[in-house]
């Protein structure tokens, strides 16, 4: 295990010689430049935490060679380019944190094939595309509980097929460019607890089924074109993910 503080400068390539490493935690330093492709040598790595640095450039596809990875946190950096579809080659991946970067392009639908992925946060980037594209693979995201897509440039509507992602508990769509009506089918997601629709271009009514949902605690709707008489649910507070959520 390598845990370090006060590192300034480029990613320490020497670390990639530690072939037995299972945890690499360099979060909250001042690392700059790219992640080197040599990262792919750390085949036993289960946790890679580089959040809160100043890393930049595109993510090396070699991250897809870390077959034992369960936790990947690259949030709060300056990564750019597309989210590599090679992340779909990580069969054990449970937690994927990519928020607060400069990723562009579409979210690879291949991520839906990850059989263990419970949490995916790609909020606060420059991503485009639609949810329909993201969930187009049959049986996708089988155990996904938390899906954070907020603060991007996603368009299109909320497809009724999203109800097939049956384990969803948190769906965070705030601050995008999405439109259309909210399908009743979404209320069929059995444990849906937090639904954030605010600051998009949605219209119409919120189906009654949402107001009768046994688990739904919070429904944010402001900043849309919903009809009068559509009410939010619950106390409005911003969801903040703490570092403790990242502990293995």
C-alpha positions as CSV (number, residue, x, y, z in Angstrom):
1,X,0.0,0.0,0.0
2,X,1.3,3.4,-0.9
3,X,-0.3,6.5,0.8
4,X,1.5,9.8,0.3
5,X,1.1,13.5,1.2
6,X,2.8,16.6,0.0
7,X,3.9,15.3,-3.4
8,X,4.4,18.1,-5.9
9,X,5.1,17.6,-9.6
10,X,4.6,14.8,-12.1
11,X,3.1,11.4,-11.3
12,X,5.9,9.3,-9.6
13,X,6.6,6.7,-12.3
14,X,8.8,4.7,-9.9
15,X,5.6,3.6,-8.2
16,X,4.7,1.5,-11.2
17,X,7.6,-0.8,-10.4
18,X,5.8,-2.0,-7.2
19,X,4.1,-4.8,-9.0
20,X,2.5,-6.3,-5.8
21,X,0.8,-3.0,-4.9
22,X,-2.9,-3.4,-4.1
23,X,-3.7,0.2,-3.0
24,X,-2.3,3.4,-4.3
25,X,-3.6,6.5,-2.6
26,X,-2.1,9.8,-3.7
27,X,-5.2,12.0,-3.2
28,X,-5.0,15.6,-2.1
29,X,-1.5,16.3,-3.4
30,X,-0.2,18.6,-6.1
31,X,0.5,16.0,-8.8
32,X,0.6,17.5,-12.3
33,X,0.8,16.2,-15.9
34,X,-0.7,12.9,-17.2
35,X,-1.1,9.5,-15.6
36,X,1.7,7.5,-17.3
37,X,0.7,4.5,-19.4
38,X,3.0,2.4,-17.1
39,X,0.1,2.4,-14.6
40,X,-1.1,-0.7,-16.5
41,X,1.7,-2.7,-14.9
42,X,0.0,-2.6,-11.5
43,X,-2.1,-5.7,-12.2
44,X,-2.8,-6.4,-8.5
45,X,-4.1,-2.9,-7.8
46,X,-7.6,-2.9,-6.2
47,X,-7.8,0.8,-5.3
48,X,-6.5,3.8,-7.1
49,X,-7.3,7.1,-5.5
50,X,-5.8,10.2,-7.2
51,X,-8.6,12.7,-6.4
52,X,-7.9,16.3,-5.5
53,X,-4.7,16.8,-7.6
54,X,-3.9,18.8,-10.7
55,X,-3.5,15.9,-13.1
56,X,-4.3,16.6,-16.7
57,X,-4.4,15.3,-20.2
58,X,-6.3,12.2,-21.4
59,X,-6.7,9.1,-19.3
60,X,-4.4,6.3,-20.6
61,X,-6.3,3.3,-21.9
62,X,-3.9,1.1,-19.9
63,X,-6.0,1.7,-16.9
64,X,-8.2,-1.0,-18.5
65,X,-5.4,-3.5,-17.7
66,X,-6.0,-3.2,-13.9
67,X,-8.3,-6.2,-13.8
68,X,-8.6,-6.3,-10.0
69,X,-9.6,-2.7,-9.6
70,X,-12.7,-2.2,-7.4
71,X,-12.3,1.5,-6.6
72,X,-11.2,4.2,-9.1
73,X,-11.3,7.8,-8.0
74,X,-9.9,10.4,-10.4
75,X,-12.3,13.2,-9.4
76,X,-11.2,16.9,-8.8
77,X,-8.5,17.0,-11.4
78,X,-8.1,18.5,-14.9
79,X,-8.4,15.4,-17.1
80,X,-9.7,16.0,-20.6
81,X,-10.7,14.1,-23.6
82,X,-13.2,11.2,-23.6
83,X,-13.8,8.7,-20.8
84,X,-12.0,5.7,-22.2
85,X,-14.2,2.7,-23.0
86,X,-11.4,0.5,-21.7
87,X,-12.7,1.2,-18.2
88,X,-15.4,-1.4,-19.2
89,X,-12.5,-4.0,-19.1
90,X,-12.4,-3.8,-15.3
91,X,-14.7,-6.7,-14.2
92,X,-14.4,-6.0,-10.5
93,X,-15.0,-2.3,-10.6
94,X,-17.6,-1.1,-8.0
95,X,-17.0,2.6,-7.6
96,X,-16.1,5.0,-10.4
97,X,-15.5,8.6,-9.5
98,X,-14.7,10.9,-12.4
99,X,-16.5,14.1,-11.3
100,X,-15.1,17.6,-11.5
101,X,-12.8,17.2,-14.5
102,X,-13.0,18.4,-18.1
103,X,-14.1,15.2,-19.8
104,X,-15.8,15.7,-23.2
105,X,-17.7,13.5,-25.6
106,X,-20.2,10.8,-24.7
107,X,-20.2,8.4,-21.7
108,X,-19.2,5.0,-23.1
109,X,-22.3,2.7,-23.0
110,X,-19.8,-0.2,-22.6
111,X,-19.6,0.8,-18.9
112,X,-23.1,-0.7,-18.6
113,X,-21.5,-4.2,-19.0
114,X,-19.7,-3.8,-15.7
115,X,-21.4,-6.5,-13.5
116,X,-20.3,-5.1,-10.2
117,X,-20.6,-1.3,-10.7
118,X,-22.6,0.2,-7.9
119,X,-21.7,3.9,-8.1
120,X,-20.8,6.0,-11.1
121,X,-20.2,9.8,-10.8
122,X,-19.4,11.7,-13.9
123,X,-20.8,15.0,-12.7
124,X,-19.3,18.4,-13.4
125,X,-17.7,17.7,-16.7
126,X,-18.4,18.7,-20.3
127,X,-20.1,15.5,-21.4
128,X,-22.8,15.3,-24.1
129,X,-25.2,12.7,-25.4
130,X,-28.4,11.1,-24.1
131,X,-29.4,8.6,-21.4
132,X,-30.9,6.5,-24.2
133,X,-27.5,6.0,-25.7
134,X,-25.9,5.3,-22.3
135,X,-28.4,2.4,-21.5
136,X,-28.7,0.9,-25.0
137,X,-27.0,-2.4,-24.1
138,X,-29.5,-5.0,-23.0
139,X,-29.4,-5.7,-19.2
140,X,-26.9,-2.9,-18.6
141,X,-25.8,-1.6,-15.2
142,X,-27.3,-4.6,-13.3
143,X,-26.3,-3.5,-9.8
144,X,-25.9,0.3,-10.3
145,X,-27.3,2.1,-7.3
146,X,-26.0,5.7,-7.7
147,X,-25.8,7.5,-11.1
148,X,-24.5,11.1,-11.0
149,X,-24.8,12.8,-14.4
150,X,-25.2,16.3,-13.1
151,X,-23.7,19.5,-14.4
152,X,-23.0,18.4,-18.0
153,X,-24.5,19.0,-21.4
154,X,-26.7,16.0,-21.7
155,X,-29.7,16.3,-24.0
156,X,-32.8,14.3,-24.9
157,X,-35.3,12.9,-22.5
158,X,-35.5,10.4,-19.7
159,X,-36.3,7.2,-21.5
160,X,-38.9,4.8,-19.9
161,X,-36.2,2.0,-20.4
162,X,-34.2,3.6,-17.6
163,X,-36.7,1.7,-15.3
164,X,-34.8,-1.5,-16.4
165,X,-31.9,-0.3,-14.3
166,X,-33.8,-1.7,-11.3
167,X,-31.3,-1.1,-8.5
168,X,-31.1,2.7,-8.9
169,X,-31.4,4.6,-5.6
170,X,-29.9,8.0,-6.6
171,X,-30.4,9.5,-10.0
172,X,-28.8,12.9,-10.3
173,X,-29.6,14.8,-13.5
174,X,-29.5,18.4,-12.3
175,X,-28.0,21.1,-14.5
176,X,-28.1,19.5,-18.0
177,X,-30.0,20.4,-21.2
178,X,-32.5,17.5,-20.9
179,X,-36.1,17.9,-22.0
180,X,-39.4,16.1,-22.5
181,X,-41.8,14.6,-20.0
182,X,-40.9,12.3,-17.0
183,X,-42.1,8.8,-17.8
184,X,-44.4,7.0,-15.2
185,X,-42.2,3.9,-15.6
186,X,-39.4,5.6,-13.7
187,X,-41.6,5.3,-10.6
188,X,-41.4,1.5,-11.0
189,X,-37.7,1.5,-9.8
190,X,-38.4,-0.1,-6.5
191,X,-35.8,1.6,-4.2
192,X,-35.5,5.0,-6.0
193,X,-34.8,7.4,-3.1
194,X,-33.3,10.6,-4.5
195,X,-34.4,12.0,-7.9
196,X,-32.8,15.3,-9.0
197,X,-34.4,16.7,-12.2
198,X,-33.8,20.4,-11.5
199,X,-32.4,22.9,-13.9
200,X,-33.2,21.2,-17.2
201,X,-35.9,21.8,-19.7
202,X,-38.4,19.2,-18.6
203,X,-42.1,19.8,-19.1
204,X,-45.5,18.3,-18.4
205,X,-46.6,16.8,-15.1
206,X,-44.8,14.6,-12.6
207,X,-46.8,11.3,-12.6
208,X,-48.8,10.7,-9.4
209,X,-46.9,7.4,-8.9
210,X,-43.9,9.4,-7.8
211,X,-45.9,10.9,-4.9
212,X,-46.9,7.5,-3.8
213,X,-43.5,5.9,-4.1
214,X,-42.6,4.1,-0.8
215,X,-38.9,5.1,-0.9
216,X,-38.7,8.4,-2.7
217,X,-37.4,11.0,-0.1
218,X,-36.4,13.8,-2.4
219,X,-37.5,15.0,-5.8
220,X,-36.0,18.3,-7.0
221,X,-37.8,19.9,-9.9
222,X,-37.1,23.6,-9.9
223,X,-35.7,25.4,-13.0
224,X,-37.8,23.4,-15.5
225,X,-41.0,24.0,-17.4
226,X,-43.2,21.7,-15.4
227,X,-46.9,22.6,-15.2
228,X,-48.2,24.6,-12.2
229,X,-49.2,22.4,-9.3
230,X,-46.2,20.1,-9.6
231,X,-44.6,19.8,-6.2
232,X,-41.1,18.9,-5.0
233,X,-40.7,16.1,-2.4
234,X,-38.6,16.4,0.7
235,X,-36.1,18.8,2.2
236,X,-33.7,20.4,-0.3
237,X,-30.1,19.9,0.5
238,X,-27.2,19.3,-1.9
239,X,-25.8,15.7,-1.9
240,X,-22.2,15.8,-1.0
241,X,-20.1,12.7,-1.1
242,X,-17.5,12.5,1.6
243,X,-14.2,10.7,1.5
244,X,-15.5,8.1,3.9
245,X,-17.7,6.8,1.1
246,X,-14.6,5.9,-0.8
247,X,-13.2,3.6,1.9
248,X,-12.8,0.0,0.9
